[in-house]
Amino acid sequence: MAELEDRLVKFLEDAGEWEALPVEKFPGVSIVKMPKTKNRPSKLSLVINPVKDGKPIKRKGLFVTSAEMFLEFAEVLQNDSVYNLMKSVDDINDSQQPEKKSRKPLKID
């Protein structure tokens, strides 16, 4: 664990603002150096942005800055009622999509 922490401290010291360090074993997970503000120094954040076909599914991921925040997100995301709510949102969104019109193939003589 000390080696991991040493590497993270070095990344915090050497990386540029918003620079991302991918986590090799977990596609879609990276460590990002967040810039300092008036009230706090630079800090690291775990960023979760699942991938599909090797590409991130969103432009920005979910930034998690503490173990406590991680557990709070995990609790909400694993809640069956929240999952059922999300399925209902999916169903409504899908029903609002306009039907795709199929085009007839272009015939060339």
N, CA, C and O atoms as a printed pandas DataFrame, in Angstrom:
     atom_number atom_name residue_name chain_id  residue_number  x_coord  y_coord  z_coord
0              1         N          MET        A               1    0.825   -1.192    0.000
1              2        CA          MET        A               1    0.000    0.000    0.000
2              3         C          MET        A               1    0.867    1.253    0.000
3              4         O          MET        A               1    0.509    2.266   -0.602
4              5         N          ALA        A               2    1.998    1.180    0.672
5              6        CA          ALA        A               2    2.875    2.357    0.732
6              7         C          ALA        A               2    3.380    2.727   -0.658
7              8         O          ALA        A               2    3.512    3.908   -0.978
8              9         N          GLU        A               3    3.662    1.720   -1.486
9             10        CA          GLU        A               3    4.133    1.999   -2.849
10            11         C          GLU        A               3    3.052    2.725   -3.657
11            12         O          GLU        A               3    3.346    3.667   -4.393
12            13         N          LEU        A               4    1.822    2.284   -3.515
13            14        CA          LEU        A               4    0.707    2.938   -4.206
14            15         C          LEU        A               4    0.585    4.387   -3.754
15            16         O          LEU        A               4    0.454    5.290   -4.581
16            17         N          GLU        A               5    0.626    4.610   -2.450
17            18        CA          GLU        A               5    0.513    5.973   -1.931
18            19         C          GLU        A               5    1.674    6.838   -2.392
19            20         O          GLU        A               5    1.485    8.016   -2.697
20            21         N          ASP        A               6    2.885    6.266   -2.449
21            22        CA          ASP        A               6    4.047    7.017   -2.942
22            23         C          ASP        A               6    3.838    7.444   -4.393
23            24         O          ASP        A               6    4.146    8.578   -4.760
24            25         N          ARG        A               7    3.317    6.537   -5.215
25            26        CA          ARG        A               7    3.069    6.869   -6.627
26            27         C          ARG        A               7    2.006    7.952   -6.760
27            28         O          ARG        A               7    2.115    8.834   -7.612
28            29         N          LEU        A               8    0.976    7.884   -5.913
29            30        CA          LEU        A               8   -0.082    8.893   -5.964
30            31         C          LEU        A               8    0.429   10.259   -5.511
31            32         O          LEU        A               8    0.067   11.280   -6.096
32            33         N          VAL        A               9    1.265   10.286   -4.477
33            34        CA          VAL        A               9    1.847   11.556   -4.021
34            35         C          VAL        A               9    2.707   12.148   -5.122
35            36         O          VAL        A               9    2.649   13.351   -5.376
36            37         N          LYS        A              10    3.507   11.311   -5.781
37            38        CA          LYS        A              10    4.356   11.801   -6.880
38            39         C          LYS        A              10    3.490   12.345   -8.016
39            40         O          LYS        A              10    3.813   13.380   -8.599
40            41         N          PHE        A              11    2.395   11.655   -8.331
41            42        CA          PHE        A              11    1.488   12.132   -9.374
42            43         C          PHE        A              11    0.896   13.481   -8.981
43            44         O          PHE        A              11    0.818   14.385   -9.813
44            45         N          LEU        A              12    0.483   13.627   -7.736
45            46        CA          LEU        A              12   -0.073   14.894   -7.259
46            47         C          LEU        A              12    0.950   16.021   -7.392
47            48         O          LEU        A              12    0.596   17.145   -7.751
48            49         N          GLU        A              13    2.206   15.724   -7.105
49            50        CA          GLU        A              13    3.259   16.740   -7.178
50            51         C          GLU        A              13    3.633   17.096   -8.615
51            52         O          GLU        A              13    3.887   18.261   -8.922
52            53         N          ASP        A              14    3.669   16.094   -9.496
53            54        CA          ASP        A              14    4.228   16.286  -10.840
54            55         C          ASP        A              14    3.198   16.527  -11.946
55            56         O          ASP        A              14    3.533   17.117  -12.973
56            57         N          ALA        A              15    1.984   16.092  -11.761
57            58        CA          ALA        A              15    0.985   16.159  -12.839
58            59         C          ALA        A              15    0.480   17.583  -13.041
59            60         O          ALA        A              15    0.513   18.410  -12.130
60            61         N          GLY        A              16    0.018   17.841  -14.244
61            62        CA          GLY        A              16   -0.617   19.117  -14.541
62            63         C          GLY        A              16   -2.063   19.108  -14.067
63            64         O          GLY        A              16   -2.626   18.053  -13.774
64            65         N          GLU        A              17   -2.656   20.292  -13.995
65            66        CA          GLU        A              17   -4.056   20.389  -13.586
66            67         C          GLU        A              17   -4.943   19.588  -14.538
67            68         O          GLU        A              17   -4.791   19.664  -15.757
68            69         N          TRP        A              18   -5.844   18.842  -13.983
69            70        CA          TRP        A              18   -6.812   18.008  -14.691
70            71         C          TRP        A              18   -6.167   16.842  -15.443
71            72         O          TRP        A              18   -6.835   16.178  -16.236
72            73         N          GLU        A              19   -4.890   16.588  -15.208
73            74        CA          GLU        A              19   -4.239   15.440  -15.849
74            75         C          GLU        A              19   -4.800   14.153  -15.253
75            76         O          GLU        A              19   -5.008   14.054  -14.044
76            77         N          ALA        A              20   -5.040   13.175  -16.116
77            78        CA          ALA        A              20   -5.628   11.902  -15.684
78            79         C          ALA        A              20   -4.597   10.786  -15.745
79            80         O          ALA        A              20   -3.774   10.730  -16.658
80            81         N          LEU        A              21   -4.654    9.906  -14.765
81            82        CA          LEU        A              21   -3.810    8.722  -14.698
82            83         C          LEU        A              21   -4.738    7.513  -14.737
83            84         O          LEU        A              21   -5.402    7.223  -13.741
84            85         N          PRO        A              22   -4.802    6.794  -15.870
85            86        CA          PRO        A              22   -5.705    5.638  -15.962
86            87         C          PRO        A              22   -5.306    4.548  -14.963
87            88         O          PRO        A              22   -4.126    4.385  -14.652
88            89         N          VAL        A              23   -6.288    3.812  -14.470
89            90        CA          VAL        A              23   -6.044    2.684  -13.578
90            91         C          VAL        A              23   -6.097    1.431  -14.443
91            92         O          VAL        A              23   -7.142    1.079  -14.990
92            93         N          GLU        A              24   -4.954    0.770  -14.554
93            94        CA          GLU        A              24   -4.770   -0.306  -15.527
94            95         C          GLU        A              24   -5.796   -1.438  -15.415
95            96         O          GLU        A              24   -6.317   -1.887  -16.435
96            97         N          LYS        A              25   -6.090   -1.899  -14.224
97            98        CA          LYS        A              25   -6.969   -3.064  -14.066
98            99         C          LYS        A              25   -8.450   -2.732  -14.200
99           100         O          LYS        A              25   -9.285   -3.634  -14.276
100          101         N          PHE        A              26   -8.780   -1.444  -14.230
101          102        CA          PHE        A              26  -10.184   -1.044  -14.234
102          103         C          PHE        A              26  -10.462   -0.034  -15.338
103          104         O          PHE        A              26  -10.380    1.170  -15.095
104          105         N          PRO        A              27  -10.788   -0.491  -16.550
105          106        CA          PRO        A              27  -11.126    0.456  -17.612
106          107         C          PRO        A              27  -12.281    1.350  -17.158
107          108         O          PRO        A              27  -13.261    0.874  -16.587
108          109         N          GLY        A              28  -12.154    2.623  -17.415
109          110        CA          GLY        A              28  -13.190    3.557  -17.002
110          111         C          GLY        A              28  -12.937    4.193  -15.651
111          112         O          GLY        A              28  -13.733    5.012  -15.191
112          113         N          VAL        A              29  -11.828    3.823  -15.006
113          114        CA          VAL        A              29  -11.458    4.418  -13.722
114          115         C          VAL        A              29  -10.103    5.087  -13.887
115          116         O          VAL        A              29   -9.176    4.506  -14.451
116          117         N          SER        A              30   -9.998    6.313  -13.392
117          118        CA          SER        A              30   -8.721    7.025  -13.441
118          119         C          SER        A              30   -8.594    7.920  -12.215
119          120         O          SER        A              30   -9.563    8.171  -11.499
120          121         N          ILE        A              31   -7.376    8.392  -11.997
121          122        CA          ILE        A              31   -7.091    9.362  -10.951
122          123         C          ILE        A              31   -6.823   10.681  -11.661
123          124         O          ILE        A              31   -6.054   10.719  -12.621
124          125         N          VAL        A              32   -7.445   11.758  -11.204
125          126        CA          VAL        A              32   -7.276   13.071  -11.821
126          127         C          VAL        A              32   -6.767   14.051  -10.773
127          128         O          VAL        A              32   -7.227   14.065   -9.631
128          129         N          LYS        A              33   -5.800   14.874  -11.192
129          130        CA          LYS        A              33   -5.322   15.937  -10.310
130          131         C          LYS        A              33   -6.231   17.147  -10.488
131          132         O          LYS        A              33   -6.315   17.728  -11.570
132          133         N          MET        A              34   -6.905   17.511   -9.410
133          134        CA          MET        A              34   -7.785   18.680   -9.437
134          135         C          MET        A              34   -6.976   19.903   -9.011
135          136         O          MET        A              34   -6.171   19.819   -8.084
136          137         N          PRO        A              35   -7.181   21.028   -9.674
137          138        CA          PRO        A              35   -6.383   22.220   -9.356
138          139         C          PRO        A              35   -6.718   22.791   -7.982
139          140         O          PRO        A              35   -7.801   22.574   -7.439
140          141         N          LYS        A              36   -5.757   23.522   -7.446
141          142        CA          LYS        A              36   -6.002   24.183   -6.161
142          143         C          LYS        A              36   -7.012   25.306   -6.370
143          144         O          LYS        A              36   -7.184   25.813   -7.479
144          145         N          THR        A              37   -7.668   25.677   -5.290
145          146        CA          THR        A              37   -8.598   26.802   -5.302
146          147         C          THR        A              37   -8.149   27.779   -4.219
147          148         O          THR        A              37   -7.123   27.569   -3.571
148          149         N          LYS        A              38   -8.906   28.828   -4.031
149          150        CA          LYS        A              38   -8.576   29.790   -2.974
150          151         C          LYS        A              38   -8.606   29.131   -1.597
151          152         O          LYS        A              38   -7.866   29.523   -0.694
152          153         N          ASN        A              39   -9.464   28.133   -1.449
153          154        CA          ASN        A              39   -9.706   27.544   -0.135
154          155         C          ASN        A              39   -9.010   26.215    0.124
155          156         O          ASN        A              39   -8.989   25.755    1.266
156          157         N          ARG        A              40   -8.440   25.583   -0.897
157          158        CA          ARG        A              40   -7.822   24.272   -0.681
158          159         C          ARG        A              40   -6.684   24.048   -1.665
159          160         O          ARG        A              40   -6.664   24.642   -2.743
160          161         N          PRO        A              41   -5.742   23.196   -1.297
161          162        CA          PRO        A              41   -4.650   22.874   -2.214
162          163         C          PRO        A              41   -5.122   21.905   -3.303
163          164         O          PRO        A              41   -6.251   21.415   -3.258
164          165         N          SER        A              42   -4.256   21.635   -4.273
165          166        CA          SER        A              42   -4.561   20.620   -5.287
166          167         C          SER        A              42   -4.858   19.305   -4.584
167          168         O          SER        A              42   -4.314   19.019   -3.518
168          169         N          LYS        A              43   -5.729   18.508   -5.196
169          170        CA          LYS        A              43   -6.011   17.198   -4.617
170          171         C          LYS        A              43   -6.337   16.212   -5.723
171          172         O          LYS        A              43   -6.580   16.589   -6.869
172          173         N          LEU        A              44   -6.335   14.940   -5.352
173          174        CA          LEU        A              44   -6.636   13.879   -6.298
174          175         C          LEU        A              44   -8.097   13.474   -6.179
175          176         O          LEU        A              44   -8.708   13.575   -5.115
176          177         N          SER        A              45   -8.636   13.017   -7.293
177          178        CA          SER        A              45  -10.005   12.522   -7.319
178          179         C          SER        A              45  -10.038   11.230   -8.123
179          180         O          SER        A              45   -9.358   11.103   -9.142
180          181         N          LEU        A              46  -10.822   10.290   -7.665
181          182        CA          LEU        A              46  -11.098    9.084   -8.428
182          183         C          LEU        A              46  -12.214    9.447   -9.401
183          184         O          LEU        A              46  -13.248    9.978   -8.995
184          185         N          VAL        A              47  -12.005    9.162  -10.678
185          186        CA          VAL        A              47  -13.023    9.487  -11.677
186          187         C          VAL        A              47  -13.519    8.182  -12.285
187          188         O          VAL        A              47  -12.735    7.360  -12.759
188          189         N          ILE        A              48  -14.827    8.013  -12.261
189          190        CA          ILE        A              48  -15.450    6.806  -12.795
190          191         C          ILE        A              48  -16.237    7.204  -14.034
191          192         O          ILE        A              48  -17.173    8.001  -13.965
192          193         N          ASN        A              49  -15.844    6.640  -15.159
193          194        CA          ASN        A              49  -16.516    6.907  -16.425
194          195         C          ASN        A              49  -16.470    5.619  -17.244
195          196         O          ASN        A              49  -15.533    5.406  -18.013
196          197         N          PRO        A              50  -17.481    4.755  -17.081
197          198        CA          PRO        A              50  -17.462    3.470  -17.769
198          199         C          PRO        A              50  -17.227    3.617  -19.273
199          200         O          PRO        A              50  -17.581    4.625  -19.884
200          201         N          VAL        A              51  -16.624    2.590  -19.842
201          202        CA          VAL        A              51  -16.313    2.613  -21.268
202          203         C          VAL        A              51  -17.195    1.620  -22.019
203          204         O          VAL        A              51  -17.627    0.600  -21.482
204          205         N          LYS        A              52  -17.440    1.957  -23.266
205          206        CA          LYS        A              52  -18.160    1.064  -24.175
206          207         C          LYS        A              52  -17.364    1.053  -25.465
207          208         O          LYS        A              52  -17.085    2.106  -26.039
208          209         N          ASP        A              53  -17.005   -0.115  -25.913
209          210        CA          ASP        A              53  -16.174   -0.265  -27.105
210          211         C          ASP        A              53  -14.870    0.513  -26.961
211          212         O          ASP        A              53  -14.360    1.075  -27.930
212          213         N          GLY        A              54  -14.337    0.538  -25.741
213          214        CA          GLY        A              54  -13.059    1.196  -25.493
214          215         C          GLY        A              54  -13.113    2.705  -25.354
215          216         O          GLY        A              54  -12.074    3.340  -25.173
216          217         N          LYS        A              55  -14.300    3.297  -25.436
217          218        CA          LYS        A              55  -14.427    4.757  -25.349
218          219         C          LYS        A              55  -15.324    5.127  -24.173
219          220         O          LYS        A              55  -16.288    4.416  -23.889
220          221         N          PRO        A              56  -15.020    6.240  -23.478
221          222        CA          PRO        A              56  -15.864    6.665  -22.359
222          223         C          PRO        A              56  -17.297    6.926  -22.823
223          224         O          PRO        A              56  -17.521    7.424  -23.926
224          225         N          ILE        A              57  -18.262    6.585  -21.968
225          226        CA          ILE        A              57  -19.660    6.787  -22.363
226          227         C          ILE        A              57  -20.123    8.219  -22.149
227          228         O          ILE        A              57  -21.132    8.632  -22.722
228          229         N          LYS        A              58  -19.408    8.980  -21.338
229          230        CA          LYS        A              58  -19.743   10.384  -21.096
230          231         C          LYS        A              58  -18.485   11.225  -21.288
231          232         O          LYS        A              58  -17.366   10.717  -21.212
232          233         N          ARG        A              59  -18.683   12.515  -21.537
233          234        CA          ARG        A              59  -17.539   13.412  -21.676
234          235         C          ARG        A              59  -16.809   13.553  -20.342
235          236         O          ARG        A              59  -15.579   13.563  -20.293
236          237         N          LYS        A              60  -17.575   13.662  -19.274
237          238        CA          LYS        A              60  -17.001   13.748  -17.934
238          239         C          LYS        A              60  -17.576   12.618  -17.100
239          240         O          LYS        A              60  -18.726   12.217  -17.277
240          241         N          GLY        A              61  -16.772   12.121  -16.203
241          242        CA          GLY        A              61  -17.225   11.037  -15.349
242          243         C          GLY        A              61  -17.699   11.536  -13.996
243          244         O          GLY        A              61  -17.900   12.731  -13.783
244          245         N          LEU        A              62  -17.868   10.598  -13.100
245          246        CA          LEU        A              62  -18.274   10.872  -11.730
246          247         C          LEU        A              62  -17.008   11.080  -10.905
247          248         O          LEU        A              62  -16.199   10.161  -10.775
248          249         N          PHE        A              63  -16.827   12.277  -10.348
249          250        CA          PHE        A              63  -15.647   12.599   -9.550
250          251         C          PHE        A              63  -15.928   12.247   -8.097
251          252         O          PHE        A              63  -16.888   12.745   -7.508
252          253         N          VAL        A              64  -15.098   11.397   -7.521
253          254        CA          VAL        A              64  -15.250   10.962   -6.134
254          255         C          VAL        A              64  -13.990   11.375   -5.384
255          256         O          VAL        A              64  -12.888   10.948   -5.728
256          257         N          THR        A              65  -14.155   12.203   -4.360
257          258        CA          THR        A              65  -12.990   12.788   -3.691
258          259         C          THR        A              65  -12.724   12.250   -2.293
259          260         O          THR        A              65  -11.782   12.692   -1.636
260          261         N          SER        A              66  -13.539   11.297   -1.820
261          262        CA          SER        A              66  -13.266   10.708   -0.506
262          263         C          SER        A              66  -13.854    9.303   -0.443
263          264         O          SER        A              66  -14.771    8.960   -1.190
264          265         N          ALA        A              67  -13.303    8.498    0.466
265          266        CA          ALA        A              67  -13.827    7.146    0.661
266          267         C          ALA        A              67  -15.271    7.204    1.151
267          268         O          ALA        A              67  -16.091    6.366    0.776
268          269         N          GLU        A              68  -15.580    8.187    1.982
269          270        CA          GLU        A              68  -16.947    8.353    2.477
270          271         C          GLU        A              68  -17.912    8.634    1.320
271          272         O          GLU        A              68  -19.000    8.061    1.263
272          273         N          MET        A              69  -17.512    9.509    0.409
273          274        CA          MET        A              69  -18.350    9.819   -0.748
274          275         C          MET        A              69  -18.534    8.575   -1.617
275          276         O          MET        A              69  -19.626    8.324   -2.127
276          277         N          PHE        A              70  -17.462    7.800   -1.783
277          278        CA          PHE        A              70  -17.522    6.567   -2.564
278          279         C          PHE        A              70  -18.582    5.631   -1.984
279          280         O          PHE        A              70  -19.408    5.091   -2.720
280          281         N          LEU        A              71  -18.557    5.441   -0.663
281          282        CA          LEU        A              71  -19.525    4.549   -0.017
282          283         C          LEU        A              71  -20.951    5.073   -0.145
283          284         O          LEU        A              71  -21.889    4.295   -0.314
284          285         N          GLU        A              72  -21.112    6.386   -0.063
285          286        CA          GLU        A              72  -22.448    6.970   -0.213
286          287         C          GLU        A              72  -22.992    6.749   -1.623
287          288         O          GLU        A              72  -24.160    6.397   -1.792
288          289         N          PHE        A              73  -22.140    6.956   -2.643
289          290        CA          PHE        A              73  -22.571    6.686   -4.018
290          291         C          PHE        A              73  -22.891    5.206   -4.194
291          292         O          PHE        A              73  -23.902    4.857   -4.803
292          293         N          ALA        A              74  -22.032    4.331   -3.663
293          294        CA          ALA        A              74  -22.243    2.891   -3.806
294          295         C          ALA        A              74  -23.574    2.477   -3.191
295          296         O          ALA        A              74  -24.305    1.672   -3.769
296          297         N          GLU        A              75  -23.888    3.024   -2.025
297          298        CA          GLU        A              75  -25.145    2.692   -1.357
298          299         C          GLU        A              75  -26.345    3.107   -2.208
299          300         O          GLU        A              75  -27.295    2.339   -2.361
300          301         N          VAL        A              76  -26.303    4.300   -2.751
301          302        CA          VAL        A              76  -27.412    4.779   -3.581
302          303         C          VAL        A              76  -27.516    3.960   -4.864
303          304         O          VAL        A              76  -28.612    3.568   -5.263
304          305         N          LEU        A              77  -26.381    3.702   -5.510
305          306        CA          LEU        A              77  -26.399    2.996   -6.791
306          307         C          LEU        A              77  -26.801    1.533   -6.653
307          308         O          LEU        A              77  -27.275    0.931   -7.616
308          309         N          GLN        A              78  -26.619    0.954   -5.471
309          310        CA          GLN        A              78  -26.988   -0.447   -5.262
310          311         C          GLN        A              78  -28.401   -0.607   -4.709
311          312         O          GLN        A              78  -28.844   -1.733   -4.481
312          313         N          ASN        A              79  -29.099    0.468   -4.493
313          314        CA          ASN        A              79  -30.444    0.430   -3.933
314          315         C          ASN        A              79  -31.434   -0.023   -5.007
315          316         O          ASN        A              79  -31.505    0.566   -6.086
316          317         N          ASP        A              80  -32.194   -1.072   -4.700
317          318        CA          ASP        A              80  -33.154   -1.617   -5.671
318          319         C          ASP        A              80  -34.212   -0.595   -6.079
319          320         O          ASP        A              80  -34.621   -0.558   -7.239
320          321         N          SER        A              81  -34.653    0.226   -5.143
321          322        CA          SER        A              81  -35.673    1.228   -5.466
322          323         C          SER        A              81  -35.132    2.273   -6.431
323          324         O          SER        A              81  -35.839    2.719   -7.335
324          325         N          VAL        A              82  -33.881    2.658   -6.237
325          326        CA          VAL        A              82  -33.267    3.625   -7.154
326          327         C          VAL        A              82  -33.113    2.992   -8.533
327          328         O          VAL        A              82  -33.328    3.651   -9.550
328          329         N          TYR        A              83  -32.737    1.704   -8.567
329          330        CA          TYR        A              83  -32.615    1.007   -9.847
330          331         C          TYR        A              83  -33.972    0.947  -10.557
331          332         O          TYR        A              83  -34.054    1.190  -11.761
332          333         N          ASN        A              84  -35.025    0.629   -9.820
333          334        CA          ASN        A              84  -36.366    0.583  -10.423
334          335         C          ASN        A              84  -36.792    1.953  -10.930
335          336         O          ASN        A              84  -37.415    2.062  -11.986
336          337         N          LEU        A              85  -36.459    2.996  -10.182
337          338        CA          LEU        A              85  -36.739    4.360  -10.635
338          339         C          LEU        A              85  -36.006    4.637  -11.947
339          340         O          LEU        A              85  -36.574    5.225  -12.867
340          341         N          MET        A              86  -34.744    4.211  -12.030
341          342        CA          MET        A              86  -33.965    4.436  -13.252
342          343         C          MET        A              86  -34.567    3.682  -14.424
343          344         O          MET        A              86  -34.598    4.201  -15.540
344          345         N          LYS        A              87  -35.048    2.459  -14.189
345          346        CA          LYS        A              87  -35.700    1.703  -15.263
346          347         C          LYS        A              87  -36.944    2.432  -15.758
347          348         O          LYS        A              87  -37.210    2.456  -16.959
348          349         N          SER        A              88  -37.710    3.029  -14.838
349          350        CA          SER        A              88  -38.899    3.794  -15.237
350          351         C          SER        A              88  -38.508    5.012  -16.061
351          352         O          SER        A              88  -39.160    5.333  -17.055
352          353         N          VAL        A              89  -37.446    5.688  -15.647
353          354        CA          VAL        A              89  -36.949    6.837  -16.419
354          355         C          VAL        A              89  -36.537    6.379  -17.813
355          356         O          VAL        A              89  -36.849    7.045  -18.800
356          357         N          ASP        A              90  -35.837    5.243  -17.904
357          358        CA          ASP        A              90  -35.451    4.686  -19.208
358          359         C          ASP        A              90  -36.674    4.444  -20.085
359          360         O          ASP        A              90  -36.697    4.820  -21.257
360          361         N          ASP        A              91  -37.686    3.812  -19.503
361          362        CA          ASP        A              91  -38.901    3.499  -20.271
362          363         C          ASP        A              91  -39.558    4.765  -20.804
363          364         O          ASP        A              91  -39.967    4.817  -21.964
364          365         N          ILE        A              92  -39.658    5.777  -19.962
365          366        CA          ILE        A              92  -40.276    7.036  -20.389
366          367         C          ILE        A              92  -39.437    7.699  -21.466
367          368         O          ILE        A              92  -39.971    8.162  -22.474
368          369         N          ASN        A              93  -38.130    7.748  -21.264
369          370        CA          ASN        A              93  -37.257    8.362  -22.272
370          371         C          ASN        A              93  -37.337    7.624  -23.600
371          372         O          ASN        A              93  -37.384    8.243  -24.664
372          373         N          ASP        A              94  -37.353    6.287  -23.530
373          374        CA          ASP        A              94  -37.449    5.502  -24.765
374          375         C          ASP        A              94  -38.767    5.755  -25.485
375          376         O          ASP        A              94  -38.806    5.790  -26.715
376          377         N          SER        A              95  -39.850    5.932  -24.726
377          378        CA          SER        A              95  -41.153    6.154  -25.359
378          379         C          SER        A              95  -41.253    7.539  -25.986
379          380         O          SER        A              95  -42.102    7.763  -26.848
380          381         N          GLN        A              96  -40.408    8.461  -25.572
381          382        CA          GLN        A              96  -40.439    9.827  -26.101
382          383         C          GLN        A              96  -39.587    9.992  -27.361
383          384         O          GLN        A              96  -39.647   11.029  -28.022
384          385         N          GLN        A              97  -38.803    8.980  -27.689
385          386        CA          GLN        A              97  -37.953    9.066  -28.872
386          387         C          GLN        A              97  -38.809    8.977  -30.130
387          388         O          GLN        A              97  -39.692    8.124  -30.222
388          389         N          PRO        A              98  -38.556    9.844  -31.088
389          390        CA          PRO        A              98  -39.312    9.744  -32.342
390          391         C          PRO        A              98  -38.945    8.444  -33.059
391          392         O          PRO        A              98  -37.815    7.960  -32.991
392          393         N          GLU        A              99  -39.933    7.914  -33.736
393          394        CA          GLU        A              99  -39.666    6.693  -34.485
394          395         C          GLU        A              99  -38.705    7.004  -35.617
395          396         O          GLU        A              99  -38.815    8.023  -36.299
396          397         N          LYS        A             100  -37.766    6.100  -35.792
397          398        CA          LYS        A             100  -36.808    6.289  -36.877
398          399         C          LYS        A             100  -37.487    5.928  -38.188
399          400         O          LYS        A             100  -38.072    4.855  -38.338
400          401         N          LYS        A             101  -37.392    6.838  -39.112
401          402        CA          LYS        A             101  -37.975    6.589  -40.425
402          403         C          LYS        A             101  -36.954    5.814  -41.246
403          404         O          LYS        A             101  -35.784    6.184  -41.339
404          405         N          SER        A             102  -37.432    4.742  -41.829
405          406        CA          SER        A             102  -36.518    3.988  -42.678
406          407         C          SER        A             102  -36.594    4.565  -44.085
407          408         O          SER        A             102  -37.676    4.783  -44.630
408          409         N          ARG        A             103  -35.469    4.796  -44.633
409          410        CA          ARG        A             103  -35.412    5.349  -45.987
410          411         C          ARG        A             103  -35.350    4.214  -46.991
411          412         O          ARG        A             103  -34.734    3.173  -46.764
412          413         N          LYS        A             104  -36.008    4.456  -48.100
413          414        CA          LYS        A             104  -35.949    3.465  -49.159
414          415         C          LYS        A             104  -34.592    3.586  -49.835
415          416         O          LYS        A             104  -34.060    4.685  -49.990
416          417         N          PRO        A             105  -34.043    2.458  -50.232
417          418        CA          PRO        A             105  -32.752    2.509  -50.925
418          419         C          PRO        A             105  -32.850    3.324  -52.213
419          420         O          PRO        A             105  -33.878    3.325  -52.890
420          421         N          LEU        A             106  -31.802    3.990  -52.522
421          422        CA          LEU        A             106  -31.730    4.793  -53.739
422          423         C          LEU        A             106  -31.500    3.858  -54.920
423          424         O          LEU        A             106  -30.539    3.090  -54.943
424          425         N          LYS        A             107  -32.393    3.935  -55.894
425          426        CA          LYS        A             107  -32.237    3.101  -57.088
426          427         C          LYS        A             107  -31.588    3.929  -58.178
427          428         O          LYS        A             107  -32.020    5.042  -58.480
428          429         N          ILE        A             108  -30.564    3.378  -58.748
429          430        CA          ILE        A             108  -29.868    4.054  -59.844
430          431         C          ILE        A             108  -29.960    3.163  -61.070
431          432         O          ILE        A             108  -29.608    1.984  -61.019
432          433         N          ASP        A             109  -30.439    3.732  -62.180
433          434        CA          ASP        A             109  -30.563    2.954  -63.424
434          435         C          ASP        A             109  -29.334    3.074  -64.267
435          436         O          ASP        A             109  -29.265    2.486  -65.346
